[in-house]
Amino acid sequence: MENHATVELTISDMTCASCVAHIEGDLKKTKGVHSASVNFAIGSASVAYDPTMLTPEQIVQTVKKTGYTAKMSGDSHNEHGGRGGDHSEHGGNHEDHSAHAAAEDRAAVMKRRNNVIGAGAASAIILLLSFGIKIEQGPMIMLILSLLILLFPGREFYVRGIPGLLRGRPGMDTLVALGVSAAFLYSSYLVLFTASMEEYFMDVAIISTFILLGRYLEALAKGRASQAIKKLLTLSAKVAHRLGKNGEVEDVPIDEVQKGDLLLVKPGEKVPVDGVLVEGSATLDESMITGESIPVDKAVEDSVIGATVNGNTSFTMRAEKVGGETMLAHIVKLVQDAQASKAPIQKLVDIVAGYFVWGVIIIALVTITAWSYATGDIEQAIIYMVAVLIIACPCALGLATPISIVVGSGKGADMGILLKKAEALEKMHKVTAICFDKTGTITRGHPEVTEFGSFNGSDSENLAIAQALESLSEHPLAKSVVDYVQAQKDVENLPHVKPENFRALTGKGVQATVSGKEYLLGSVRAIKEEGVEISQYEKKIISLQEAGNTVLVLAEGKTARAYFAVQDAIKDSSKEAIKLLKERNIKAVMVTGDNQRVADAIAHRVGISTVHAEVRPDEKVNVIAELQKAGEIVAMVGDGINDSPALAKADVGIAMGTGTDIAMESGDIVLVKGDLLKAVEAMRLSEATLRNIKQNLFWAFIYNTVGIPIAALGFLSPMVSAGAMAFSSISVVLNALRLKRFRA
């Protein structure tokens, strides 16, 4: 089997889409690298490699040789989920990562701000000397100040731009470096070797300052765009109250909590890790995980999620998932992966950007040659060439797609919709058919008694006997009967009965002796096999079954005494979700392993007309394949292990967050709360994000398409070009940030 591991890198110094193409190109050429995906918007890379041929450190060196600063993000993992880095024992300390990431972001932004201040101060003096104070040493002072701008704040143009050109892979910095260098060198020649009073140091200074200002504002805006991860990282509790064997309470850091630990959660505190409530009750605010604002009541044996907020009661919980296993850690990882992945439309942009810069350099050379030949004015020809080089910088093009993906996936996380792949975000709005599993997807996944009635004897006696029998069984149907009896108003007045000789009949029901009489509570088939006479009740039983119920019958000897109609209750949102999908002309299909009668009943109640019942997991895949052959773009919604093949086969796999880990790994989108209305919201978010991407790409392409010829024809000065270039990048980021206001 092929060895496979993944390393996550943080890459700084990228300035445009061509940077992405260069880094990806070098990584993919490296022996042992299976794939590489670089994200410009969040400065990250995900590299899949063979650990027997390559180390993460060597991958970092490859990026550095390309001309960029890279380091491991501390989130590297192998295919089976093993972690690297300093936090491997517990999957990482979220607070540490959050503080570290925030400090790095602040340092990078502060550095850019200082560059702008330095360049701006020098530019102000140059402007003053150009238009205000005229002194003999003015040109020489402007030369020195321009040189200082290029050597210090503007040094980044040359550090990557010139080596990139020499390697035959120019980028945005190459265009800027060539443009300002041409203006600076020509102006220096005029000042030092001629008597000409013409010079363009002001252009050099203002261009550099505008570009540096644009990058500073871009860094600020991009920081806002990636707030989703930072917000998630700060959600977790910092300390847990661990209970000792003698009941003493010990405060421990969250990363020291072990599976099985008993933890006390006080009023108003965050739940420290994922687990099960074992003593007390609680009302939890789960909005940060599910996106739903209504608090959720929790009782003993209910699961609780780390980072959710406790209400006004104390409770004791048992830790079940810690560190990287928690729901919050899982969500953080999914959002990071989604933001680092590429939508198909972005891959095309990256390819175009790789050739774009060469095209600009050719146009710039044609511009200076044509103007020099036509007018004989080399000064003006250089200025027009500089304008072309500056306005053509493809940073807006490089940001257009990834910045929208970052904001869109972050918004999804806020709403309880986890987008694991950018590709899913692009495909979701194109879906024409959705296949639904039944149990746990359309229904709640646990049976409830919907109707009870007595054939013989009193209700109270029958309920008491049924509770006595089923309380000794582990079966989910037994639990539904016990829960139903316990929920009765007069449960305390029911007669007390004690079963003896209890026997669980596999696949049939339970049997026991009560007060010397034999009782059986089981399925209709089991009752018939025992010779119990139920023909006179057959009509009632069939009507219940046709309504989607499983019928359990209580019998005393050969006499039927009572019945329980049990059904997996439909989720409150299922019917509304199906209705909304139909309004969008999306075909709804149920694909379930349950029997045809129950499946038809549930489908009818929620408004699904196409039903495939009694299908095995491999047959679910066949149903999806047939729909795809018919030209449908298919999404599959499921929650169980048996749904994972179908989730993987579908064009978009949507896993319910209330389901199994395997299902969530197989899906492209995870609905944290397991609410089908979130699937509709995911479609609308997909539409909004794709619309945003297209807006960004339109303006980026229009900007370059219109701006380059205008500059080449001499209608734009280099300073105006620099301002327009900076504005184009900022406008793309600001447009993407509008997605934060998205409402489903």
N, C-alpha and C positions, 0 to 999 in steps of 0.2 A: 504494500500500500504506500502511496506517495506521502512522504513526510510533509506536514503542513503546519506552519505557525504564522502568526500575524503580529506585526509590531506597529504601534501607533506613534507617529512622530509629530512634533510641533516644529513648524518651519516659519522662520521670520524672513524678512527682506523681500518677499514676493511683491511685485508691483502690478502685474498684469497677467492676462491669459497666456501669453507666450512663456512666462516663467513656469507656469503649470506644465506646459508642453515640454519644456526643456528638462524639468525634474523628472517627470513621468518617463520621458524618453530614455534618460540615463539609467533610471531604476529598472525599467523593463529590459534593458540590454544587459543588466548585471546577471551573471550566471547564478542560478539558484532562486531568483525572484520569479514567482508565479504571476503576480499581478501587482499593480500599484495604482492608487487613486489619490490624487492631490486636490485639495480644496482650497482655492484662493481666498474665499470669503472668511474662513475661520483659521487659516494658516495651519492646516493639518495635512497629514498624509497617512494612509493605511496601506501597509505593504505586506502581502502574503508571500512567504518564502519557505525554502527548504532548510530547516535548522541544521541538517547534516552537512550542508554546503556553505552556509553563510551565517554570520552572527548579526544581531541588531546593531552592534557597534560598527560593523563594516557597512551596513546600510546607511547609517548616519554619515560615515565618511564619504560614501558615494554622493550624497546630497551636498556635502560640503565642497567636494571637488567640482560640482556643478556651479558653485559660486554662491551658495545660500547657507544660512545658519540653521542647523537642525539639531534636535535632541529628542530622546525618547520621552513620551508624555507620561510614563509611569502606568500606562493602561494596556500594555502589551499582553497578549494572551494567545494560547494555542487553540487548535480547533475544538478541543474538548473542554475549553473553559479554564484551563490552568492559567495562573497569573504570574507575571514577572514583576520586578520592582520591589520596593521596600515594603509594600503593603500586602504581600502575597498571602500572609496568614489569614487575614480577614477580608481580603478583597479590596483593601484600600480604605483609608480614612477620608470620608467626604469633606470634612471640615478642613483637613490639611490640604487636600487638592484644591478646594475652593479658595482658601487664603492664598495659596501659592499662585494659582491662576490669576486671582485678582491683583496680587502684587506685581506679577509679570506684566499684566495689561496696563496697570498704572505706570509702571516704569517705561514701557514702550510709548505710551501716550505722552508722558512727561518729556521724554527725549525728543519726540516730534514737536512738542510745543516749544521747547528750548531752541530747536533748530529754526522754527518760524520766527521766534523773537530775535534771535541773532541775525538771521537774514533780513528780517524786517527793519531792524535798527540800521544796518549797513545800507539798505535800500533807501531809507529815509534821508540819510546823509547824501547819497548819490543824487536823489531827486532834488534836494536843496541846492546842491552844487550845479545841477543842470539848469534849474529854472529860477533859483533865488540868488544865492551868493556866487558871484563870479570872481574867482581868484586865479592867479597865474598857475598855482600848483594844483588847481582843481582836477584836470584830466589825470594827473599822476595819482592823486588821492583816490579818484574813482577806480582807476586800474587796480590799486592795492586792495581797496574794499571789495571789488568784484572778485579778485583772486582769493581773498579770504572767504568769501561766500562759497566759492567753488571748492576750496580746500577743506572746509569744515562742514557747515550745514549741507552743502551740495555734494559732499564727497561720495554719498551713496549713489549718485548718478554714474560715477566713474568706476566704483568698486565692482559693480555688476555689469554696467553697460559696455565698457571697453573689453573686458575678458569675454563677454558674451559675443561681441562682434568678432573678436579674434578666433573664437571657436567656431564661427560660422553660424551662430545662433543668437542674433540680436533680439533685444526686447525693448520694452518701453524706456528703460533707462538708457539704452543705446541711442534712441531717438533724441532724448533730452540732452545727453552728453554731447552728441554730435552738434545739436542745434546751438546750445549755449557756448560750446567751445569755438564754433565757427565765428559767432558774434564776438566773443572775447578776444580771440587771436587776431581777428581783423582789426578790431578797435585798438588793441595793443600795438599792432604794427603802425597804425596811423599816428598814435600818440608818440611812440618812441622813434620812428624813423621818417616821419613826414611833418610838414607844417600844417596839415589839415586840421581843422577844428571839429570835424565830424568824428563822432565816436558813438558806440552803442552799448556802453557799460550799463546804462539805465535799463536797457532791454535785458541784458544778462541778469542783473540784480532782480528786476521785477518778475521775470520769467521764473527764476529759481525760487523766489519767495512765494509766488502763486502756486507753483507745483508742490512746494513743501507745505503750504497752508492747506491745499487740497488733500494731501496725504494725512495731515493732522486731523482735519474734519472727518475724513473717511475713517480713520482709526476710531474716532469717537463714535461715529454712527455704527460701525461694525461691532463695536463693543456693546452697543444697545441691541444689535441684532442677535447676538449670541447670549443674551441675558437668560434665556431659558435654562441652559446648562448651569450657569452660576446660581440661579434661583433654586434649581433642584438640589445642587450640592449643599446649599445652606439649610435645607429643610430638616435634615435628620437631627435627632436629639444628640446632646453631647455627653450626657451622663445617665447611667441607669442605676436604679435602686435595687440591688440584688439581695434576695432573702437567703440567710444562712440556714443551716440545719436546725438551729435552736430558735429560729424566728428573728434573729437580729438582722438589721438592715445595713448594708454596706454600699456606699456610693462608689461606682467604678466607671472608668471611661468606656464609652460605647463599644470600642473595638476590643474590649476584654470580655464582653458577654459571650458565653458559650451556649451551644444548643442544650436545651434541657434546664437551663437556669430559670429559677422562679424570680420574677421581677415585680416590684410594686410600682404601680403608676398612680400618681397623685392627681388631684383635680387641677385642670388647666395645663397639665404637662403634655409633652409629645410622647407618643408610644415609642419606646426605644428601638425595638426590632420587630420583625414579623413573628407572630406566635398565636397562641390560643388562650382565651380568657378561662381561668380555672376557678376563680373565686370572686364573687361580687357581680356587679353589672355596670354598664357604662353607656354613655351616649357620645359617639365619636364624630368629630368633624373630619370627613374624609375628602373634602373638596380639593386639597392639593394633589390627591392621587387620582380621584375619579372625575373631577370637574363638576361634581354635583354639590350644591350648597346646603342641602337638607341634611342635618345630622342623622346618624344611623345608630339605632339601639343595639346593644350587644349584651348577650347573656352567656352563662357558662357553656363552654365548648364552641362558642363562636370564634371565628378567626379575627385577629386584629392586625392592622398593617402599620409597620414602622413609619414614623413621621406624621401620622394622623394625630389630631389634638383631642385629648380627653376633655369631657365636660366637667360636671361638678361633683363627681363621685370618685372614690378610690377603688381600684381593683387589682387583683393579682393575675399575672399572665405567665405562661410558660414559653420561653424562647424556642422557636422552631427553625427560623432562618436568620442567619447573622451575616454581617459583612457583605460580601459581594453577592450573596444569595437573596438578599431582601428585595422586595418589590421596588423600593426606591433605587437601589443600586442597579437593578435590571432596567428600570426606566431610563436612568442616566445613560447607561450603555447603549440602549436602543436609540435614544435621541442623538448621542454622539455619532453612532454609526450612520444614522439617517443624514445628519448634517455633513458628514465626511463623504457620503456616496454621491455619485453623479447621476443626474437625469440624462436620458439619451440625448436630449436636445443640447445639453452642455458639452457632450463629447464632440458633437459637430462643431460647436463654437471653438473648442480647444484646437481642433484641426485647422480651422480657418485662421485662427490667431497665429498659428505657427508659420503660416505663409504671409500673413498680413504685413508684418514688419518689413520683410524683404521688399514687398511691393511698395511700401512707403519710402524706403531708401532709394529705390529706383525712381519713383516720382520726384523725390527731392533732388536727385542728380539731374533729372530731365529739366526740372524747374530752373536750377542755377545755370545750366548750360543754355537753355532756350532764352532766358532773360539776358544773359551775358552776350549772347550772339545777336539778339534782336536790338538791344539798347547800348551795348558796350559799357554799361554801368555795373561793374562788379559788386559795388557796395549794395546797390538795390537788389541785385540777384541773390546775394548772400542772405539778405534780410527775408526775402520771399522764401528761400530754401529753409531758413530757420523756422518761419511760420508754419510751413508744411510739416516739418519734423515734429514740432511741438503739438500742433492740433491733432495729429494723427495718433497720438498715444492711445493704445487700445485698452486702457484700464477699465473704462465703462463697459466695454464688451466682455472683459474677463469677469467683472462683478455681476453682470446682469442676471445670470442664472443662479449661481451658488448663494448669493445673498438672499434671494427669494426663498430658496430651499431652506436656508438656515432659519429665517423668520417664520416660514410656514410650518416647518416641523416643530419649532418651539411653541407656536400657537397651538398646534395639535396636542402637544404634551400638556399645555394648560387646560385643554378641553377634555383630557382623558382619552385622546386618540394618539397612539404611538406609531409613528411612521418609520418603519425599520429601514426602508430603502427609498431613495429619491425617485427611483423608477416607478415605485408603487404610487407615489404622489402624482406622477405624470399620467399614469394609466387609469387611475381610479375614476376620473370623470368620464372616461370613454366606455365604461362597463355597460353592457346591454342586457346581461342576464346575471342573476345572483342565485346561487344554490345555498340552501339553508339546511344544516343539520337540525333535528327537532329537539332532542333532549339537551338541556343546558344552553340552547341557543334561542329557540323560539319559546321554549318552556323553561321553567326555573331549574330543572334538573333534580328536583326531589319531590316525591309523591305526597299528595295531601288528600284526606278524605273529603269528598265533595257531597256525599249523601249517605245517610244511615237510616235504616228502617227495620222494624221487627216483623217477622212472619208469625211467630208464636212467643208467648211469654212477655214480660214487661221490658220496656226500654232500659230501665235502670239495672235490672238483673242481667240483661244481655250485654250491656256496656261494661258492667263489672267483670263478668266472665271473660269477655274479649280482652279487657285490659290485663287481667291476671295471666292469660295465656301469652299475649304478645309482649308483655314486659320482660319475658325470659328469652325472647328471640333477638338476634342481631340484624335481622333482615330490614331493609328500608321500608317495606310495606308494613311491617310490624310497628316500626317507629311511627309511621303516619297514623296508625290506629290508636296507639298510646297517646300521641299528641292530641288527637281529636277528643279522646275521652277526657284528658286533663283540661281541655279548653272548655268543657261543659260547665255551666253556671252552678249546677248542683252536684259537682263532682265529689264534694265532701260528704254528701248524703248517700252516695252509692254504697250498696252492701259490700262488706269486706269478705272476699273469697280467697282461698289459698289453694293453688293448683298442686297436684302431686303427679308423680310419674311423667314428668314433662318429656316430650320427644319432638325434635324438629325433623319434619319430613322433607328432605331435600327436593326443591322444585314443586312442592305441593302445599305446605303450610305447617301448622303446629298442632299437637295433640296432647291432652293432659286429662287427669281425673280431678273433678271438683265435687266434693261432697258425695263421693262414691259413684258419680256419673261420668261417662266418657264424653268428652267434647272435642270437636275438631273445628279449627278455623283455617280455611284454605281456599284455593282457587276453585272455580266452578268445576273444572275437570277433575280435581282431586275429590271433591264432594261426590261427584257422580261415580267415580271409581270405588268409593266406599259404600255405594248403594243407598245414599241419601235421596229421598224422594223430593225432587224440586220441579217436577213437570208443571205443577199449577202456578209456579212463579217464573216460568221460563220467559214469558212475554216481557215481564218487568226487567229481568236480567238482560235480555237481548237489547232492550231499549237503552239501558245504561251503557252497554258495551258499544252500541252504535254511536253514542255520544262521546266515545273516546275514553270510557272508564275501564279500569280493571276491577272486576267484582270479586270480593271475598265473602264467603258464606260461613256463618257460625252454625254448627249442627250439634245436636245432643242425640247421640246414638244415630238412628236413621231419620231423625226429624230435623228439618231446617228451622232455625230459630230467628236468624237475623242476617242482614247483609250490610256490607260496607262498599260503597262505590269510591274507588281511589283513582286519582288522576294527577299527572304531572301538571301543575298549574301553569297556565300561560303567563309569560311576563307581561306586565302592564303596558310596556311600550311596543310589543311585537305587532299588534294589529295596526297601530298608527304608523309604524315604520314601513310595513308592507303597503299600506295605502299611499304613503308619500312616494315610494319607489314606483308604484303603478302610475302615479301622476307624472312621473318622469319617463314613462314608457319603457320601464325596465322589467323584464320578465322575471317573475319570482318562482322558484322551483324548490320543493322540499325533497331532500334526499336523506332517508333515514333507515336504520336497521330495524325499527319497530314494526309491528304488524300492520297490515293494510287498513284494517278497520279503525284502529286508533289514529294512524297517520292521517287518514281521510278526515276524521272528525276534527283533529287539531287544525289541519290545513283549511278546512271550511270555516272554522271560527276566526282565523286570522286573515282570510281572503286569498289564500294560495290555491290556484286551480290545477297546477301540474304537480303530481306527487309520485315519487319513486320510493316505495316502501320495501321492507325486508331485503335490503341490499347490504352486502358485505363491504368492508373498506375498499377492496380492490374494485368492486363494482361501482362505488362512488366515483372513482377515477374515470371509469368508462362513461358514466353519465356526463361528466364534465367534458371529456374528449369528444363525445357526440355533439354536444352543444357547440364546441369550438369548430368542429368540422362544418357545422351549419352556418358558420360565420359569426357566431356570437363572441363577444369579449366577456369572459366569464369571471365572476368573483365567487369565492366559496367562503361561507361563514360557518365556523365550527369551534368546538371547545375540547374535544376529546382526543385521546391517542388514536382512535380509529378514524378521526378526521384528518390526521396529519398528511397522509398521501394525497388526499383531495386538495388540501390547502396548498401543497407544493405544486400540484398539477395545474391549478387554476391560474389565470392571468394575474389575478390579485387574490392572495390568501388573507382572509380577515379572521384573526383568532380572538376569541372572547377571553378577556383577562381573568375571568373567573374559572377558566378551564385549566387543562394540564400544561406543564412546562413544555412538553413535546409539541403540543398544538401551537403554543406561542412562538416556539422556535421555527416552526414550519410556515407560519404566517408572515405576510409582508407588512400587515397593519395589525396592531393589537388594540382592542377596545377595552380599556382598563376595567370599566364597571360591568362589562358584559351586557350593555344596553344596545339593542338593535338600532335605536334612533341615532346612535353615534355613527353607525355605518352611513346613514344619510348625511350626517354632518361631515363625515370624512369626504364624501363626494363633493359637497359644496366647498369645503376647504381646498380640495384638489382643483376645482374649477377656478377658485379665487387665486390660488398660487400660480396656476398655469397662465391665467390672464395677466397676472403681475409680471411673470417672466417674459411673456410676449411683449408687454408694454416696454419693459426694460430693453429687450433686444431691439425692438423697433427704433427706440430713440437712440440707442448706441450705434446702430447701423446707419440711421439717418444722419446722425451727427458726423460720423466719419465720411459718409458718402457725399454729403453736402459740404462739410468743412474743408476737406482736402483740396478739391478743385478751386474753391473760393480763395484759399490761401495761395495756391499755385498761381492763380491769375493776378495776385497782388492786391487783393481787396482786404486782407487781414494783416494787422501788424503782429509781430511775435508776442507782444504783451497781451493783446486781445485773445490770441490763440491760447496762451497759457491760462488765462482766466476762464475761457470757454471749456478747455480741457478739464480743469479742476471742477468746474460746475457740473460737467457731464457725469463725472464719477459720483459726486455728492448727490445729484438728483436721482441717480439709479438707486443708491442706498436709501434715500429718503422715501422713494416710491415703494421700495420693498418693505420699509417699516410701517407702511399703511396697513399691511396684513395683520399687525398687532391689534388693529381695531375690528378685525373680522368678527362677525356675529352670525351664527348659524340660523 
